[in-house]
Amino acid sequence: MVRLNKIYTRTGDGGTAGLVDGSRVSKASARMTAIGEVDEANAAVGMAIAALGASELARRLVRIQNDLFDLGADVATPGAGNDGALRIVAEQVERLEREIDAMNADLVPLQSFILPSGSAAVAALHLARGVVRRAERACVALNDAEPLNPQLLAYINRLSDHLFVAARHVAASEGGDVLWQPGATRGN
């Protein structure tokens, strides 16, 4: 278990941050950018949980928040090998896939793009999806320079799908998706 007695350490005052292996990198590095984007994604998932209230989906999203901490630790550990470090594993990706399939089973097939709106819960899920996609881009950019755990990349890719289907699942219980109407506002 992590124990933090002191919140500030002053070790980052010079613009560097410590990684899991003890090395230090610039806070402007691709690795720290990816870690920060994953942290923001986790906060966005937390906002979706708050908007959902007590529900099975909210409980699944809390589990995902824990996964995102694992994922952040994975990004903060240089190297992509199975070296005993905390890494995202295939079972975590597979759980997301099972949850996506279960939520998607009763949804009508898409015939239009969806506007990221609806109730507060649906909009929060769409916002979280967008933030996760940004975190994924940051992880892919880091992976281009320094290989990451392939399961990490699969997980964050699948997570944006999960949040999209979760938004549709909630919207379906509230009257349906808000659909894009191409060109509907021209001349107005």
Secondary structure as the mmCIF struct_conf table of DSSP 4:
data_model
#
loop_
_struct_conf.conf_type_id
_struct_conf.id
_struct_conf.beg_label_comp_id
_struct_conf.beg_label_asym_id
_struct_conf.beg_label_seq_id
_struct_conf.end_label_comp_id
_struct_conf.end_label_asym_id
_struct_conf.end_label_seq_id
BEND BEND1 ASN A 5 ASN A 5
BEND BEND2 ILE A 7 ILE A 7
BEND BEND3 ARG A 10 ARG A 10
TURN_TY1_P TURN_TY1_P1 THR A 11 GLY A 14
BEND BEND4 GLY A 15 GLY A 15
STRN STRN1 THR A 16 GLY A 18
TURN_TY1_P TURN_TY1_P2 VAL A 20 ASP A 21
BEND BEND5 GLY A 22 GLY A 22
STRN STRN2 ARG A 24 SER A 26
TURN_TY1_P TURN_TY1_P3 LYS A 27 ALA A 28
BEND BEND6 SER A 29 SER A 29
HELX_RH_AL_P HELX_RH_AL_P1 ALA A 30 LEU A 52
BEND BEND7 ALA A 54 SER A 55
HELX_RH_AL_P HELX_RH_AL_P2 GLU A 56 VAL A 75
TURN_TY1_P TURN_TY1_P4 ALA A 76 ALA A 76
BEND BEND8 THR A 77 GLY A 79
BEND BEND9 GLY A 81 GLY A 81
BEND BEND10 ASP A 83 ALA A 85
HELX_RH_AL_P HELX_RH_AL_P3 ALA A 90 ASN A 104
TURN_TY1_P TURN_TY1_P5 ALA A 105 ASP A 106
BEND BEND11 LEU A 107 LEU A 107
HELX_LH_PP_P HELX_LH_PP_P1 VAL A 108 LEU A 110
BEND BEND12 GLN A 111 SER A 112
STRN STRN3 ILE A 114 ILE A 114
BEND BEND13 PRO A 116 PRO A 116
BEND BEND14 GLY A 118 SER A 119
HELX_RH_AL_P HELX_RH_AL_P4 ALA A 120 ALA A 145
BEND BEND15 GLU A 146 GLU A 146
HELX_RH_AL_P HELX_RH_AL_P5 PRO A 150 ALA A 172
TURN_TY1_P TURN_TY1_P6 SER A 173 GLY A 175
STRN STRN4 LEU A 179 LEU A 179
TURN_TY1_P TURN_TY1_P7 PRO A 182 GLY A 187
#
